[in-house]
Amino acid sequence: MNINLICIGKLKERYWREAVEEYSRRISRFCRLNILELKEAPLPKNSSPADEAEVMKKEGESILSHIGQRDYVIALEVEGEMMDSVRLSRKLRGILDSSPQAVDLIIGGSLGLSPEVKKRADLGLSFSPMTFPHQMMRVILLEQLYRSFKIDAGEAYHK
């Protein structure tokens, strides 16, 4: 099974890259994980709401161009559904059992996701009503993905 993590922006700090590499290595025994880092659209210094909308539109188009027609799309968004780790594991198992071409997990840029990406998503997922740095969110998402696979496999890690 292919799982694609589609993100706006690159990880700059070494400690975030090392954490992502560690969880990617752990996850590799359960699935084929692909991490795609897409370029951030430039935002003018004193941006207007129109400038921000244009940035979100460009980033959204870039994201959508990497999503397959038969992919199951999970968009990380504050307004999304919250669930505990066991429920996330069960949800992921159900998704994988439905045999999508791939599962795409989407982390938007600093302005969030465009309405078009949210519309394409099969599931909006929220980890908290709080805002997290995108680099940290990538690590948290990968840790929860790994935890989900371990729960599904009945292996000790979750507790």
Contacts in CASP RR format, 6 or more apart in sequence:
PFRMAT RR
TARGET T0000
AUTHOR 0000-0000-0000
METHOD contacts of the structure
MODEL  1
MNINLICIGKLKERYWREAVEEYSRRISRFCRLNILELKEAPLPKNSSPA
DEAEVMKKEGESILSHIGQRDYVIALEVEGEMMDSVRLSRKLRGILDSSP
QAVDLIIGGSLGLSPEVKKRADLGLSFSPMTFPHQMMRVILLEQLYRSFK
IDAGEAYHK
1 31 0 8 1.000
1 32 0 8 1.000
1 96 0 8 1.000
1 102 0 8 1.000
1 103 0 8 1.000
2 31 0 8 1.000
2 32 0 8 1.000
2 34 0 8 1.000
2 101 0 8 1.000
2 102 0 8 1.000
2 103 0 8 1.000
3 27 0 8 1.000
3 31 0 8 1.000
3 32 0 8 1.000
3 33 0 8 1.000
3 34 0 8 1.000
3 102 0 8 1.000
3 103 0 8 1.000
3 104 0 8 1.000
3 105 0 8 1.000
3 145 0 8 1.000
4 33 0 8 1.000
4 34 0 8 1.000
4 35 0 8 1.000
4 36 0 8 1.000
4 66 0 8 1.000
4 71 0 8 1.000
4 102 0 8 1.000
4 103 0 8 1.000
4 104 0 8 1.000
4 105 0 8 1.000
5 33 0 8 1.000
5 34 0 8 1.000
5 35 0 8 1.000
5 36 0 8 1.000
5 105 0 8 1.000
5 107 0 8 1.000
5 138 0 8 1.000
5 141 0 8 1.000
5 142 0 8 1.000
6 36 0 8 1.000
6 38 0 8 1.000
6 63 0 8 1.000
6 66 0 8 1.000
6 67 0 8 1.000
6 104 0 8 1.000
6 105 0 8 1.000
6 106 0 8 1.000
6 107 0 8 1.000
7 35 0 8 1.000
7 36 0 8 1.000
7 37 0 8 1.000
7 38 0 8 1.000
7 106 0 8 1.000
7 107 0 8 1.000
7 108 0 8 1.000
7 109 0 8 1.000
7 134 0 8 1.000
7 138 0 8 1.000
8 37 0 8 1.000
8 38 0 8 1.000
8 39 0 8 1.000
8 40 0 8 1.000
8 59 0 8 1.000
8 62 0 8 1.000
8 63 0 8 1.000
8 107 0 8 1.000
8 108 0 8 1.000
8 109 0 8 1.000
8 134 0 8 1.000
9 37 0 8 1.000
9 38 0 8 1.000
9 39 0 8 1.000
9 40 0 8 1.000
9 109 0 8 1.000
9 134 0 8 1.000
10 37 0 8 1.000
11 17 0 8 1.000
11 20 0 8 1.000
11 37 0 8 1.000
11 135 0 8 1.000
11 138 0 8 1.000
12 135 0 8 1.000
13 135 0 8 1.000
16 135 0 8 1.000
16 136 0 8 1.000
16 138 0 8 1.000
16 139 0 8 1.000
19 139 0 8 1.000
19 142 0 8 1.000
20 35 0 8 1.000
20 138 0 8 1.000
20 139 0 8 1.000
20 142 0 8 1.000
23 139 0 8 1.000
23 142 0 8 1.000
23 143 0 8 1.000
23 145 0 8 1.000
23 146 0 8 1.000
24 33 0 8 1.000
24 35 0 8 1.000
24 142 0 8 1.000
26 146 0 8 1.000
27 33 0 8 1.000
27 142 0 8 1.000
27 145 0 8 1.000
27 146 0 8 1.000
27 149 0 8 1.000
30 146 0 8 1.000
30 149 0 8 1.000
30 153 0 8 1.000
31 149 0 8 1.000
36 66 0 8 1.000
38 59 0 8 1.000
38 62 0 8 1.000
38 63 0 8 1.000
38 66 0 8 1.000
39 62 0 8 1.000
40 59 0 8 1.000
40 109 0 8 1.000
40 110 0 8 1.000
41 54 0 8 1.000
41 55 0 8 1.000
41 58 0 8 1.000
41 59 0 8 1.000
41 62 0 8 1.000
42 55 0 8 1.000
43 51 0 8 1.000
43 52 0 8 1.000
43 55 0 8 1.000
43 110 0 8 1.000
43 111 0 8 1.000
44 51 0 8 1.000
47 55 0 8 1.000
52 111 0 8 1.000
55 111 0 8 1.000
56 111 0 8 1.000
56 112 0 8 1.000
56 113 0 8 1.000
56 114 0 8 1.000
57 114 0 8 1.000
57 116 0 8 1.000
59 108 0 8 1.000
59 109 0 8 1.000
59 111 0 8 1.000
59 114 0 8 1.000
60 113 0 8 1.000
60 114 0 8 1.000
60 116 0 8 1.000
60 117 0 8 1.000
61 114 0 8 1.000
61 116 0 8 1.000
63 106 0 8 1.000
63 108 0 8 1.000
63 113 0 8 1.000
63 114 0 8 1.000
63 117 0 8 1.000
64 116 0 8 1.000
64 117 0 8 1.000
64 120 0 8 1.000
66 104 0 8 1.000
67 73 0 8 1.000
67 104 0 8 1.000
67 120 0 8 1.000
68 101 0 8 1.000
68 102 0 8 1.000
68 104 0 8 1.000
69 101 0 8 1.000
70 100 0 8 1.000
70 101 0 8 1.000
71 100 0 8 1.000
71 101 0 8 1.000
71 102 0 8 1.000
71 103 0 8 1.000
71 104 0 8 1.000
72 95 0 8 1.000
72 98 0 8 1.000
72 100 0 8 1.000
72 102 0 8 1.000
72 103 0 8 1.000
72 104 0 8 1.000
72 122 0 8 1.000
72 123 0 8 1.000
73 103 0 8 1.000
73 104 0 8 1.000
73 106 0 8 1.000
73 120 0 8 1.000
73 121 0 8 1.000
73 122 0 8 1.000
73 123 0 8 1.000
74 103 0 8 1.000
74 104 0 8 1.000
74 105 0 8 1.000
74 106 0 8 1.000
74 121 0 8 1.000
74 122 0 8 1.000
74 123 0 8 1.000
74 124 0 8 1.000
74 125 0 8 1.000
75 106 0 8 1.000
75 113 0 8 1.000
75 117 0 8 1.000
75 118 0 8 1.000
75 120 0 8 1.000
75 121 0 8 1.000
75 123 0 8 1.000
75 124 0 8 1.000
75 125 0 8 1.000
76 105 0 8 1.000
76 106 0 8 1.000
76 107 0 8 1.000
76 108 0 8 1.000
76 124 0 8 1.000
76 125 0 8 1.000
76 126 0 8 1.000
76 127 0 8 1.000
76 137 0 8 1.000
76 141 0 8 1.000
77 112 0 8 1.000
77 113 0 8 1.000
77 118 0 8 1.000
77 121 0 8 1.000
77 124 0 8 1.000
77 125 0 8 1.000
77 126 0 8 1.000
78 126 0 8 1.000
78 129 0 8 1.000
78 131 0 8 1.000
79 124 0 8 1.000
79 126 0 8 1.000
80 124 0 8 1.000
80 125 0 8 1.000
80 126 0 8 1.000
81 123 0 8 1.000
81 124 0 8 1.000
81 125 0 8 1.000
81 126 0 8 1.000
82 125 0 8 1.000
82 126 0 8 1.000
82 127 0 8 1.000
82 128 0 8 1.000
83 91 0 8 1.000
83 125 0 8 1.000
85 144 0 8 1.000
85 147 0 8 1.000
85 148 0 8 1.000
85 151 0 8 1.000
85 158 0 8 1.000
86 151 0 8 1.000
86 158 0 8 1.000
88 125 0 8 1.000
88 144 0 8 1.000
88 148 0 8 1.000
89 147 0 8 1.000
89 148 0 8 1.000
89 149 0 8 1.000
89 151 0 8 1.000
89 152 0 8 1.000
90 152 0 8 1.000
91 123 0 8 1.000
92 103 0 8 1.000
92 145 0 8 1.000
92 148 0 8 1.000
92 149 0 8 1.000
92 152 0 8 1.000
93 152 0 8 1.000
95 103 0 8 1.000
96 103 0 8 1.000
105 141 0 8 1.000
105 145 0 8 1.000
106 113 0 8 1.000
106 117 0 8 1.000
106 121 0 8 1.000
107 134 0 8 1.000
107 137 0 8 1.000
107 138 0 8 1.000
107 141 0 8 1.000
108 117 0 8 1.000
108 134 0 8 1.000
109 134 0 8 1.000
110 134 0 8 1.000
118 124 0 8 1.000
127 137 0 8 1.000
127 140 0 8 1.000
127 141 0 8 1.000
127 144 0 8 1.000
132 140 0 8 1.000
146 157 0 8 1.000
147 157 0 8 1.000
147 158 0 8 1.000
150 156 0 8 1.000
150 157 0 8 1.000
150 158 0 8 1.000
151 157 0 8 1.000
151 158 0 8 1.000
END
